[in-house]
Amino acid sequence: MAKSDIETYYEDGQWKNRPEGNQRASTVHDTKAEAEAAGRQTATDRDVEHVIKKKDGTIGEKNTYPRSRDPREIKG
Protein backbone atom coordinates (compact mmCIF):
# COMPACT_ATOMS: atom_id res chain seq x y z
CA MET A 1 0.00 0.00 0.00
CA ALA A 2 1.41 3.38 -1.01
CA LYS A 3 1.87 6.09 1.58
CA SER A 4 -0.58 8.97 1.20
CA ASP A 5 0.32 12.63 1.57
CA ILE A 6 -1.26 14.40 4.53
CA GLU A 7 -3.81 17.10 3.79
CA THR A 8 -4.75 19.90 6.22
CA TYR A 9 -8.08 21.50 5.27
CA TYR A 10 -11.05 23.48 6.62
CA GLU A 11 -14.51 21.93 6.79
CA ASP A 12 -17.64 22.49 8.87
CA GLY A 13 -16.05 25.18 11.02
CA GLN A 14 -13.03 23.07 11.98
CA TRP A 15 -9.52 22.42 10.71
CA LYS A 16 -8.86 18.77 9.89
CA ASN A 17 -6.12 16.40 8.72
CA ARG A 18 -6.44 13.29 6.60
CA PRO A 19 -4.36 11.20 4.24
CA GLU A 20 -5.16 12.39 0.71
CA GLY A 21 -7.88 10.32 -0.89
CA ASN A 22 -9.54 9.41 2.41
CA GLN A 23 -13.10 10.59 3.02
CA ARG A 24 -12.86 11.02 6.79
CA ALA A 25 -10.56 13.19 8.85
CA SER A 26 -7.98 11.48 11.04
CA THR A 27 -7.70 14.50 13.39
CA VAL A 28 -9.91 17.55 14.09
CA HIS A 29 -8.74 20.90 15.55
CA ASP A 30 -10.18 24.28 16.51
CA THR A 31 -7.36 26.32 14.95
CA LYS A 32 -5.35 26.11 11.76
CA ALA A 33 -2.09 26.27 13.74
CA GLU A 34 -3.03 23.19 15.78
CA ALA A 35 -4.04 21.30 12.63
CA GLU A 36 -0.83 22.28 10.83
CA ALA A 37 1.32 21.10 13.74
CA ALA A 38 -0.49 17.75 13.91
CA GLY A 39 -0.38 17.33 10.12
CA ARG A 40 3.33 18.19 10.05
CA GLN A 41 4.06 15.60 12.72
CA THR A 42 2.08 12.92 10.86
CA ALA A 43 3.78 13.76 7.55
CA THR A 44 7.20 13.67 9.24
CA ASP A 45 6.44 10.30 10.84
CA ARG A 46 5.30 8.85 7.49
CA ASP A 47 7.96 10.56 5.32
CA VAL A 48 5.34 12.07 2.99
CA GLU A 49 4.30 15.50 1.74
CA HIS A 50 2.13 17.81 3.88
CA VAL A 51 -0.40 19.79 1.82
CA ILE A 52 -1.89 22.76 3.71
CA LYS A 53 -5.02 24.22 2.16
CA LYS A 54 -6.50 27.66 2.70
CA LYS A 55 -9.98 28.16 4.06
CA ASP A 56 -11.32 28.39 0.49
CA GLY A 57 -9.84 24.97 -0.39
CA THR A 58 -6.97 26.13 -2.57
CA ILE A 59 -3.46 24.89 -1.83
CA GLY A 60 -1.56 27.39 0.29
CA GLU A 61 1.59 25.45 1.06
CA LYS A 62 3.32 22.11 0.45
CA ASN A 63 6.16 20.66 2.49
CA THR A 64 8.05 17.44 1.80
CA TYR A 65 9.40 15.29 4.65
CA PRO A 66 12.22 14.52 4.94
CA ARG A 67 13.48 17.66 3.18
CA SER A 68 16.03 15.59 1.26
CA ARG A 69 13.14 14.11 -0.77
CA ASP A 70 12.00 17.55 -1.98
CA PRO A 71 12.21 17.50 -5.79
CA ARG A 72 12.73 21.27 -5.97
CA GLU A 73 16.23 22.70 -5.88
CA ILE A 74 15.07 25.97 -4.29
CA LYS A 75 15.78 26.41 -0.58
CA GLY A 76 13.02 27.68 1.64
mmCIF file as gemmi writes it, N, C-alpha and C atoms, coordinates in Angstrom:
data_model
loop_
_atom_site.group_PDB
_atom_site.id
_atom_site.type_symbol
_atom_site.label_atom_id
_atom_site.label_alt_id
_atom_site.label_comp_id
_atom_site.label_asym_id
_atom_site.label_entity_id
_atom_site.label_seq_id
_atom_site.pdbx_PDB_ins_code
_atom_site.Cartn_x
_atom_site.Cartn_y
_atom_site.Cartn_z
_atom_site.occupancy
_atom_site.B_iso_or_equiv
_atom_site.pdbx_formal_charge
_atom_site.auth_seq_id
_atom_site.auth_asym_id
_atom_site.pdbx_PDB_model_num
ATOM 1 N N . MET Axp A 1 ? 0.837 -1.179 0 1 0 ? 1 A 1
ATOM 2 C CA . MET Axp A 1 ? 0 0 0 1 0 ? 1 A 1
ATOM 3 C C . MET Axp A 1 ? 0.888 1.25 0 1 0 ? 1 A 1
ATOM 4 N N . ALA Axp A 2 ? 0.617 2.159 -0.905 1 0 ? 2 A 1
ATOM 5 C CA . ALA Axp A 2 ? 1.41 3.383 -1.008 1 0 ? 2 A 1
ATOM 6 C C . ALA Axp A 2 ? 1.078 4.337 0.135 1 0 ? 2 A 1
ATOM 7 N N . LYS Axp A 3 ? 2.087 5.089 0.536 1 0 ? 3 A 1
ATOM 8 C CA . LYS Axp A 3 ? 1.867 6.088 1.579 1 0 ? 3 A 1
ATOM 9 C C . LYS Axp A 3 ? 1.144 7.283 0.977 1 0 ? 3 A 1
ATOM 10 N N . SER Axp A 4 ? 0.165 7.812 1.679 1 0 ? 4 A 1
ATOM 11 C CA . SER Axp A 4 ? -0.585 8.97 1.2 1 0 ? 4 A 1
ATOM 12 C C . SER Axp A 4 ? -0.057 10.242 1.834 1 0 ? 4 A 1
ATOM 13 N N . ASP Axp A 5 ? -0.043 11.319 1.037 1 0 ? 5 A 1
ATOM 14 C CA . ASP Axp A 5 ? 0.323 12.626 1.57 1 0 ? 5 A 1
ATOM 15 C C . ASP Axp A 5 ? -0.736 13.066 2.578 1 0 ? 5 A 1
ATOM 16 N N . ILE Axp A 6 ? -0.344 13.914 3.508 1 0 ? 6 A 1
ATOM 17 C CA . ILE Axp A 6 ? -1.263 14.403 4.532 1 0 ? 6 A 1
ATOM 18 C C . ILE Axp A 6 ? -1.824 15.754 4.096 1 0 ? 6 A 1
ATOM 19 N N . GLU Axp A 7 ? -3.115 15.891 4.208 1 0 ? 7 A 1
ATOM 20 C CA . GLU Axp A 7 ? -3.813 17.096 3.792 1 0 ? 7 A 1
ATOM 21 C C . GLU Axp A 7 ? -4.424 17.783 5.011 1 0 ? 7 A 1
ATOM 22 N N . THR Axp A 8 ? -4.134 19.076 5.18 1 0 ? 8 A 1
ATOM 23 C CA . THR Axp A 8 ? -4.751 19.9 6.218 1 0 ? 8 A 1
ATOM 24 C C . THR Axp A 8 ? -5.764 20.79 5.511 1 0 ? 8 A 1
ATOM 25 N N . TYR Axp A 9 ? -7.017 20.775 5.96 1 0 ? 9 A 1
ATOM 26 C CA . TYR Axp A 9 ? -8.079 21.499 5.268 1 0 ? 9 A 1
ATOM 27 C C . TYR Axp A 9 ? -9.143 21.98 6.258 1 0 ? 9 A 1
ATOM 28 N N . TYR Axp A 10 ? -9.993 22.906 5.79 1 0 ? 10 A 1
ATOM 29 C CA . TYR Axp A 10 ? -11.051 23.484 6.616 1 0 ? 10 A 1
ATOM 30 C C . TYR Axp A 10 ? -12.398 22.934 6.156 1 0 ? 10 A 1
ATOM 31 N N . GLU Axp A 11 ? -13.195 22.479 7.119 1 0 ? 11 A 1
ATOM 32 C CA . GLU Axp A 11 ? -14.512 21.931 6.787 1 0 ? 11 A 1
ATOM 33 C C . GLU Axp A 11 ? -15.411 22.009 8.014 1 0 ? 11 A 1
ATOM 34 N N . ASP Axp A 12 ? -16.638 22.446 7.809 1 0 ? 12 A 1
ATOM 35 C CA . ASP Axp A 12 ? -17.644 22.492 8.867 1 0 ? 12 A 1
ATOM 36 C C . ASP Axp A 12 ? -17.186 23.246 10.113 1 0 ? 12 A 1
ATOM 37 N N . GLY Axp A 13 ? -16.473 24.352 9.907 1 0 ? 13 A 1
ATOM 38 C CA . GLY Axp A 13 ? -16.052 25.184 11.021 1 0 ? 13 A 1
ATOM 39 C C . GLY Axp A 13 ? -14.869 24.663 11.807 1 0 ? 13 A 1
ATOM 40 N N . GLN Axp A 14 ? -14.184 23.643 11.293 1 0 ? 14 A 1
ATOM 41 C CA . GLN Axp A 14 ? -13.027 23.073 11.984 1 0 ? 14 A 1
ATOM 42 C C . GLN Axp A 14 ? -11.908 22.789 10.985 1 0 ? 14 A 1
ATOM 43 N N . TRP Axp A 15 ? -10.687 22.789 11.504 1 0 ? 15 A 1
ATOM 44 C CA . TRP Axp A 15 ? -9.519 22.425 10.707 1 0 ? 15 A 1
ATOM 45 C C . TRP Axp A 15 ? -9.253 20.937 10.916 1 0 ? 15 A 1
ATOM 46 N N . LYS Axp A 16 ? -8.986 20.229 9.824 1 0 ? 16 A 1
ATOM 47 C CA . LYS Axp A 16 ? -8.863 18.769 9.889 1 0 ? 16 A 1
ATOM 48 C C . LYS Axp A 16 ? -7.637 18.29 9.118 1 0 ? 16 A 1
ATOM 49 N N . ASN Axp A 17 ? -7.208 17.079 9.434 1 0 ? 17 A 1
ATOM 50 C CA . ASN Axp A 17 ? -6.118 16.4 8.723 1 0 ? 17 A 1
ATOM 51 C C . ASN Axp A 17 ? -6.625 15.045 8.266 1 0 ? 17 A 1
ATOM 52 N N . ARG Axp A 18 ? -6.139 14.633 7.093 1 0 ? 18 A 1
ATOM 53 C CA . ARG Axp A 18 ? -6.442 13.292 6.597 1 0 ? 18 A 1
ATOM 54 C C . ARG Axp A 18 ? -5.41 12.914 5.544 1 0 ? 18 A 1
ATOM 55 N N . PRO Axp A 19 ? -5.183 11.631 5.377 1 0 ? 19 A 1
ATOM 56 C CA . PRO Axp A 19 ? -4.362 11.203 4.242 1 0 ? 19 A 1
ATOM 57 C C . PRO Axp A 19 ? -5.138 11.506 2.954 1 0 ? 19 A 1
ATOM 58 N N . GLU Axp A 20 ? -4.479 12.045 1.953 1 0 ? 20 A 1
ATOM 59 C CA . GLU Axp A 20 ? -5.161 12.389 0.706 1 0 ? 20 A 1
ATOM 60 C C . GLU Axp A 20 ? -5.865 11.171 0.131 1 0 ? 20 A 1
ATOM 61 N N . GLY Axp A 21 ? -7.076 11.387 -0.326 1 0 ? 21 A 1
ATOM 62 C CA . GLY Axp A 21 ? -7.879 10.318 -0.892 1 0 ? 21 A 1
ATOM 63 C C . GLY Axp A 21 ? -8.866 9.723 0.099 1 0 ? 21 A 1
ATOM 64 N N . ASN Axp A 22 ? -8.612 9.906 1.389 1 0 ? 22 A 1
ATOM 65 C CA . ASN Axp A 22 ? -9.544 9.414 2.41 1 0 ? 22 A 1
ATOM 66 C C . ASN Axp A 22 ? -10.749 10.35 2.5 1 0 ? 22 A 1
ATOM 67 N N . GLN Axp A 23 ? -11.888 9.803 2.872 1 0 ? 23 A 1
ATOM 68 C CA . GLN Axp A 23 ? -13.105 10.589 3.021 1 0 ? 23 A 1
ATOM 69 C C . GLN Axp A 23 ? -13.201 11.238 4.401 1 0 ? 23 A 1
ATOM 70 N N . ARG Axp A 24 ? -12.719 10.553 5.415 1 0 ? 24 A 1
ATOM 71 C CA . ARG Axp A 24 ? -12.863 11.023 6.795 1 0 ? 24 A 1
ATOM 72 C C . ARG Axp A 24 ? -11.561 11.584 7.336 1 0 ? 24 A 1
ATOM 73 N N . ALA Axp A 25 ? -11.714 12.566 8.214 1 0 ? 25 A 1
ATOM 74 C CA . ALA Axp A 25 ? -10.556 13.189 8.852 1 0 ? 25 A 1
ATOM 75 C C . ALA Axp A 25 ? -9.958 12.248 9.89 1 0 ? 25 A 1
ATOM 76 N N . SER Axp A 26 ? -8.642 12.283 10.005 1 0 ? 26 A 1
ATOM 77 C CA . SER Axp A 26 ? -7.981 11.484 11.037 1 0 ? 26 A 1
ATOM 78 C C . SER Axp A 26 ? -7.822 12.282 12.322 1 0 ? 26 A 1
ATOM 79 N N . THR Axp A 27 ? -7.743 13.637 12.205 1 0 ? 27 A 1
ATOM 80 C CA . THR Axp A 27 ? -7.696 14.5 13.389 1 0 ? 27 A 1
ATOM 81 C C . THR Axp A 27 ? -8.53 15.749 13.115 1 0 ? 27 A 1
ATOM 82 N N . VAL Axp A 28 ? -9.083 16.344 14.188 1 0 ? 28 A 1
ATOM 83 C CA . VAL Axp A 28 ? -9.914 17.547 14.094 1 0 ? 28 A 1
ATOM 84 C C . VAL Axp A 28 ? -9.406 18.564 15.113 1 0 ? 28 A 1
ATOM 85 N N . HIS Axp A 29 ? -9.314 19.858 14.696 1 0 ? 29 A 1
ATOM 86 C CA . HIS Axp A 29 ? -8.742 20.898 15.546 1 0 ? 29 A 1
ATOM 87 C C . HIS Axp A 29 ? -9.553 22.182 15.448 1 0 ? 29 A 1
ATOM 88 N N . ASP Axp A 30 ? -9.471 23.003 16.484 1 0 ? 30 A 1
ATOM 89 C CA . ASP Axp A 30 ? -10.18 24.277 16.51 1 0 ? 30 A 1
ATOM 90 C C . ASP Axp A 30 ? -9.453 25.367 15.727 1 0 ? 30 A 1
ATOM 91 N N . THR Axp A 31 ? -8.123 25.286 15.646 1 0 ? 31 A 1
ATOM 92 C CA . THR Axp A 31 ? -7.357 26.32 14.946 1 0 ? 31 A 1
ATOM 93 C C . THR Axp A 31 ? -6.506 25.707 13.832 1 0 ? 31 A 1
ATOM 94 N N . LYS Axp A 32 ? -6.187 26.549 12.868 1 0 ? 32 A 1
ATOM 95 C CA . LYS Axp A 32 ? -5.345 26.107 11.764 1 0 ? 32 A 1
ATOM 96 C C . LYS Axp A 32 ? -3.951 25.748 12.26 1 0 ? 32 A 1
ATOM 97 N N . ALA Axp A 33 ? -3.435 26.527 13.212 1 0 ? 33 A 1
ATOM 98 C CA . ALA Axp A 33 ? -2.088 26.268 13.74 1 0 ? 33 A 1
ATOM 99 C C . ALA Axp A 33 ? -2 24.884 14.382 1 0 ? 33 A 1
ATOM 100 N N . GLU Axp A 34 ? -3.017 24.51 15.144 1 0 ? 34 A 1
ATOM 101 C CA . GLU Axp A 34 ? -3.034 23.186 15.777 1 0 ? 34 A 1
ATOM 102 C C . GLU Axp A 34 ? -3.081 22.088 14.714 1 0 ? 34 A 1
ATOM 103 N N . ALA Axp A 35 ? -3.912 22.297 13.695 1 0 ? 35 A 1
ATOM 104 C CA . ALA Axp A 35 ? -4.041 21.3 12.625 1 0 ? 35 A 1
ATOM 105 C C . ALA Axp A 35 ? -2.74 21.175 11.838 1 0 ? 35 A 1
ATOM 106 N N . GLU Axp A 36 ? -2.098 22.311 11.549 1 0 ? 36 A 1
ATOM 107 C CA . GLU Axp A 36 ? -0.826 22.284 10.825 1 0 ? 36 A 1
ATOM 108 C C . GLU Axp A 36 ? 0.238 21.524 11.61 1 0 ? 36 A 1
ATOM 109 N N . ALA Axp A 37 ? 0.316 21.775 12.904 1 0 ? 37 A 1
ATOM 110 C CA . ALA Axp A 37 ? 1.316 21.097 13.739 1 0 ? 37 A 1
ATOM 111 C C . ALA Axp A 37 ? 1.08 19.592 13.749 1 0 ? 37 A 1
ATOM 112 N N . ALA Axp A 38 ? -0.171 19.185 13.897 1 0 ? 38 A 1
ATOM 113 C CA . ALA Axp A 38 ? -0.49 17.754 13.91 1 0 ? 38 A 1
ATOM 114 C C . ALA Axp A 38 ? -0.238 17.129 12.541 1 0 ? 38 A 1
ATOM 115 N N . GLY Axp A 39 ? -0.612 17.834 11.479 1 0 ? 39 A 1
ATOM 116 C CA . GLY Axp A 39 ? -0.375 17.334 10.121 1 0 ? 39 A 1
ATOM 117 C C . GLY Axp A 39 ? 1.102 17.224 9.807 1 0 ? 39 A 1
ATOM 118 N N . ARG Axp A 40 ? 1.881 18.214 10.249 1 0 ? 40 A 1
ATOM 119 C CA . ARG Axp A 40 ? 3.331 18.195 10.048 1 0 ? 40 A 1
ATOM 120 C C . ARG Axp A 40 ? 3.954 16.989 10.744 1 0 ? 40 A 1
ATOM 121 N N . GLN Axp A 41 ? 3.522 16.731 11.967 1 0 ? 41 A 1
ATOM 122 C CA . GLN Axp A 41 ? 4.059 15.595 12.715 1 0 ? 41 A 1
ATOM 123 C C . GLN Axp A 41 ? 3.728 14.274 12.018 1 0 ? 41 A 1
ATOM 124 N N . THR Axp A 42 ? 2.498 14.14 11.561 1 0 ? 42 A 1
ATOM 125 C CA . THR Axp A 42 ? 2.083 12.917 10.863 1 0 ? 42 A 1
ATOM 126 C C . THR Axp A 42 ? 2.879 12.749 9.569 1 0 ? 42 A 1
ATOM 127 N N . ALA Axp A 43 ? 3.023 13.825 8.804 1 0 ? 43 A 1
ATOM 128 C CA . ALA Axp A 43 ? 3.783 13.758 7.553 1 0 ? 43 A 1
ATOM 129 C C . ALA Axp A 43 ? 5.247 13.407 7.814 1 0 ? 43 A 1
ATOM 130 N N . THR Axp A 44 ? 5.816 13.968 8.877 1 0 ? 44 A 1
ATOM 131 C CA . THR Axp A 44 ? 7.199 13.668 9.242 1 0 ? 44 A 1
ATOM 132 C C . THR Axp A 44 ? 7.34 12.197 9.633 1 0 ? 44 A 1
ATOM 133 N N . ASP Axp A 45 ? 6.4 11.696 10.416 1 0 ? 45 A 1
ATOM 134 C CA . ASP Axp A 45 ? 6.443 10.297 10.841 1 0 ? 45 A 1
ATOM 135 C C . ASP Axp A 45 ? 6.327 9.337 9.661 1 0 ? 45 A 1
ATOM 136 N N . ARG Axp A 46 ? 5.546 9.716 8.655 1 0 ? 46 A 1
ATOM 137 C CA . ARG Axp A 46 ? 5.301 8.847 7.492 1 0 ? 46 A 1
ATOM 138 C C . ARG Axp A 46 ? 6.232 9.124 6.318 1 0 ? 46 A 1
ATOM 139 N N . ASP Axp A 47 ? 7.074 10.165 6.418 1 0 ? 47 A 1
ATOM 140 C CA . ASP Axp A 47 ? 7.964 10.557 5.318 1 0 ? 47 A 1
ATOM 141 C C . ASP Axp A 47 ? 7.18 10.836 4.028 1 0 ? 47 A 1
ATOM 142 N N . VAL Axp A 48 ? 6.173 11.704 4.135 1 0 ? 48 A 1
ATOM 143 C CA . VAL Axp A 48 ? 5.343 12.067 2.987 1 0 ? 48 A 1
ATOM 144 C C . VAL Axp A 48 ? 5.24 13.588 2.892 1 0 ? 48 A 1
ATOM 145 N N . GLU Axp A 49 ? 4.501 14.07 1.916 1 0 ? 49 A 1
ATOM 146 C CA . GLU Axp A 49 ? 4.296 15.501 1.736 1 0 ? 49 A 1
ATOM 147 C C . GLU Axp A 49 ? 3.104 15.975 2.574 1 0 ? 49 A 1
ATOM 148 N N . HIS Axp A 50 ? 3.211 17.191 3.096 1 0 ? 50 A 1
ATOM 149 C CA . HIS Axp A 50 ? 2.131 17.809 3.875 1 0 ? 50 A 1
ATOM 150 C C . HIS Axp A 50 ? 1.549 18.938 3.032 1 0 ? 50 A 1
ATOM 151 N N . VAL Axp A 51 ? 0.286 18.807 2.642 1 0 ? 51 A 1
ATOM 152 C CA . VAL Axp A 51 ? -0.399 19.791 1.824 1 0 ? 51 A 1
ATOM 153 C C . VAL Axp A 51 ? -1.328 20.588 2.735 1 0 ? 51 A 1
ATOM 154 N N . ILE Axp A 52 ? -1.083 21.894 2.839 1 0 ? 52 A 1
ATOM 155 C CA . ILE Axp A 52 ? -1.888 22.759 3.706 1 0 ? 52 A 1
ATOM 156 C C . ILE Axp A 52 ? -2.77 23.62 2.813 1 0 ? 52 A 1
ATOM 157 N N . LYS Axp A 53 ? -4.075 23.469 2.971 1 0 ? 53 A 1
ATOM 158 C CA . LYS Axp A 53 ? -5.025 24.223 2.16 1 0 ? 53 A 1
ATOM 159 C C . LYS Axp A 53 ? -5.517 25.447 2.907 1 0 ? 53 A 1
ATOM 160 N N . LYS Axp A 54 ? -5.9 26.455 2.135 1 0 ? 54 A 1
ATOM 161 C CA . LYS Axp A 54 ? -6.496 27.662 2.696 1 0 ? 54 A 1
ATOM 162 C C . LYS Axp A 54 ? -7.959 27.371 3.021 1 0 ? 54 A 1
ATOM 163 N N . LYS Axp A 55 ? -8.588 28.317 3.684 1 0 ? 55 A 1
ATOM 164 C CA . LYS Axp A 55 ? -9.983 28.157 4.06 1 0 ? 55 A 1
ATOM 165 C C . LYS Axp A 55 ? -10.881 27.939 2.841 1 0 ? 55 A 1
ATOM 166 N N . ASP Axp A 56 ? -10.509 28.53 1.697 1 0 ? 56 A 1
ATOM 167 C CA . ASP Axp A 56 ? -11.319 28.391 0.485 1 0 ? 56 A 1
ATOM 168 C C . ASP Axp A 56 ? -11.049 27.096 -0.277 1 0 ? 56 A 1
ATOM 169 N N . GLY Axp A 57 ? -10.118 26.278 0.218 1 0 ? 57 A 1
ATOM 170 C CA . GLY Axp A 57 ? -9.845 24.975 -0.386 1 0 ? 57 A 1
ATOM 171 C C . GLY Axp A 57 ? -8.686 24.952 -1.36 1 0 ? 57 A 1
ATOM 172 N N . THR Axp A 58 ? -8.12 26.109 -1.676 1 0 ? 58 A 1
ATOM 173 C CA . THR Axp A 58 ? -6.968 26.129 -2.571 1 0 ? 58 A 1
ATOM 174 C C . THR Axp A 58 ? -5.698 25.794 -1.786 1 0 ? 58 A 1
ATOM 175 N N . ILE Axp A 59 ? -4.712 25.27 -2.478 1 0 ? 59 A 1
ATOM 176 C CA . ILE Axp A 59 ? -3.463 24.893 -1.827 1 0 ? 59 A 1
ATOM 177 C C . ILE Axp A 59 ? -2.683 26.146 -1.464 1 0 ? 59 A 1
ATOM 178 N N . GLY Axp A 60 ? -2.319 26.249 -0.189 1 0 ? 60 A 1
ATOM 179 C CA . GLY Axp A 60 ? -1.56 27.393 0.287 1 0 ? 60 A 1
ATOM 180 C C . GLY Axp A 60 ? -0.09 27.082 0.455 1 0 ? 60 A 1
ATOM 181 N N . GLU Axp A 61 ? 0.208 25.823 0.756 1 0 ? 61 A 1
ATOM 182 C CA . GLU Axp A 61 ? 1.588 25.451 1.06 1 0 ? 61 A 1
ATOM 183 C C . GLU Axp A 61 ? 1.751 23.945 0.919 1 0 ? 61 A 1
ATOM 184 N N . LYS Axp A 62 ? 2.956 23.529 0.512 1 0 ? 62 A 1
ATOM 185 C CA . LYS Axp A 62 ? 3.315 22.111 0.451 1 0 ? 62 A 1
ATOM 186 C C . LYS Axp A 62 ? 4.701 21.957 1.043 1 0 ? 62 A 1
ATOM 187 N N . ASN Axp A 63 ? 4.864 20.952 1.884 1 0 ? 63 A 1
ATOM 188 C CA . ASN Axp A 63 ? 6.164 20.662 2.488 1 0 ? 63 A 1
ATOM 189 C C . ASN Axp A 63 ? 6.433 19.173 2.37 1 0 ? 63 A 1
ATOM 190 N N . THR Axp A 64 ? 7.653 18.839 1.965 1 0 ? 64 A 1
ATOM 191 C CA . THR Axp A 64 ? 8.045 17.442 1.805 1 0 ? 64 A 1
ATOM 192 C C . THR Axp A 64 ? 8.906 17.017 2.983 1 0 ? 64 A 1
ATOM 193 N N . TYR Axp A 65 ? 8.629 15.84 3.53 1 0 ? 65 A 1
ATOM 194 C CA . TYR Axp A 65 ? 9.399 15.289 4.651 1 0 ? 65 A 1
ATOM 195 C C . TYR Axp A 65 ? 9.905 13.913 4.268 1 0 ? 65 A 1
ATOM 196 N N . PRO Axp A 66 ? 11.172 13.595 4.518 1 0 ? 66 A 1
ATOM 197 C CA . PRO Axp A 66 ? 12.22 14.523 4.944 1 0 ? 66 A 1
ATOM 198 C C . PRO Axp A 66 ? 12.564 15.475 3.813 1 0 ? 66 A 1
ATOM 199 N N . ARG Axp A 67 ? 13.165 16.609 4.159 1 0 ? 67 A 1
ATOM 200 C CA . ARG Axp A 67 ? 13.477 17.655 3.181 1 0 ? 67 A 1
ATOM 201 C C . ARG Axp A 67 ? 14.358 17.137 2.042 1 0 ? 67 A 1
ATOM 202 N N . SER Axp A 68 ? 15.148 16.123 2.296 1 0 ? 68 A 1
ATOM 203 C CA . SER Axp A 68 ? 16.031 15.586 1.257 1 0 ? 68 A 1
ATOM 204 C C . SER Axp A 68 ? 15.245 14.987 0.094 1 0 ? 68 A 1
ATOM 205 N N . ARG Axp A 69 ? 13.976 14.664 0.29 1 0 ? 69 A 1
ATOM 206 C CA . ARG Axp A 69 ? 13.136 14.108 -0.774 1 0 ? 69 A 1
ATOM 207 C C . ARG Axp A 69 ? 12.493 15.185 -1.635 1 0 ? 69 A 1
ATOM 208 N N . ASP Axp A 70 ? 12.626 16.454 -1.252 1 0 ? 70 A 1
ATOM 209 C CA . ASP Axp A 70 ? 11.996 17.547 -1.978 1 0 ? 70 A 1
ATOM 210 C C . ASP Axp A 70 ? 12.558 17.606 -3.388 1 0 ? 70 A 1
ATOM 211 N N . PRO Axp A 71 ? 11.711 17.501 -4.416 1 0 ? 71 A 1
ATOM 212 C CA . PRO Axp A 71 ? 12.208 17.497 -5.792 1 0 ? 71 A 1
ATOM 213 C C . PRO Axp A 71 ? 12.68 18.866 -6.275 1 0 ? 71 A 1
ATOM 214 N N . ARG Axp A 72 ? 12.322 19.93 -5.562 1 0 ? 72 A 1
ATOM 215 C CA . ARG Axp A 72 ? 12.729 21.273 -5.971 1 0 ? 72 A 1
ATOM 216 C C . ARG Axp A 72 ? 14.123 21.588 -5.451 1 0 ? 72 A 1
ATOM 217 N N . GLU Axp A 73 ? 14.87 22.31 -6.244 1 0 ? 73 A 1
ATOM 218 C CA . GLU Axp A 73 ? 16.227 22.697 -5.878 1 0 ? 73 A 1
ATOM 219 C C . GLU Axp A 73 ? 16.264 23.974 -5.049 1 0 ? 73 A 1
ATOM 220 N N . ILE Axp A 74 ? 15.133 24.683 -4.972 1 0 ? 74 A 1
ATOM 221 C CA . ILE Axp A 74 ? 15.075 25.97 -4.294 1 0 ? 74 A 1
ATOM 222 C C . ILE Axp A 74 ? 15.018 25.768 -2.785 1 0 ? 74 A 1
ATOM 223 N N . LYS Axp A 75 ? 15.845 26.492 -2.043 1 0 ? 75 A 1
ATOM 224 C CA . LYS Axp A 75 ? 15.782 26.408 -0.584 1 0 ? 75 A 1
ATOM 225 C C . LYS Axp A 75 ? 14.647 27.267 -0.085 1 0 ? 75 A 1
ATOM 226 N N . GLY Axp A 76 ? 14.072 26.845 1.046 1 0 ? 76 A 1
ATOM 227 C CA . GLY Axp A 76 ? 13.019 27.676 1.639 1 0 ? 76 A 1
ATOM 228 C C . GLY Axp A 76 ? 11.808 26.934 2.025 1 0 ? 76 A 1
